[in-house]
Amino acid sequence: MSAEPITSPNAAPLTFELTLSAAQLDVLADLVAERQAVSQSPAEDGWLNSAQAAAYLGCTPDRLHDLVARRTLSHGRDGRRLLFRRSDLDAYVEGGL
């Protein structure tokens, strides 16, 4: 990878160089994609699938399904697919459900 400046609205540009193997780059790309999938602004309370909701909560999809089975966690459905709103997940964590 070539060294490119990293800029932030509130900071001076930073420059660094990082050498990754193909496998390490794949892992990094997967992590970035996962984070991107669950990062939305709070105003955008779209639906998350089970994998995205589990990643958002930092738990396994099995744990998420257990919470649904216990009627502890609000959810929606698209056929058999479980869907979750970020606001409902936040409310669960904050003890509001």
C-alpha positions, 0 to 999 in steps of 0.5 A, a space after each residue: 500500500 502506498 502512503 497517503 495522507 489521512 485527513 480529518 475535519 479537525 486535525 492535521 493530515 497524518 501519513 503512514 504506510 502499512 504492509 499487509 499480506 493478501 490474507 490480512 487485507 481480506 480480513 481487514 476488508 471483511 471487518 470494514 464491510 461489517 462495520 459499514 453495514 451497521 453504521 448509519 446515522 441515528 436518524 436512519 433507523 432502517 431494518 437490520 438482518 440477524 447478522 447485522 443486528 448481532 454484530 451491532 449488539 456484539 453477540 452471536 445470531 443464536 443469542 439474538 434468536 434466543 432473545 426473540 424466542 423469549 419475547 425480550 427483543 422487538 423484531 419484524 419479519 419478512 417471511 421467515 427472516 427476522 428484522 430488527 430496528 437499531 432503535 429497538 436494539 438500543 432500547 434493549 441494551 439500555 433496559 427500556 424493553 
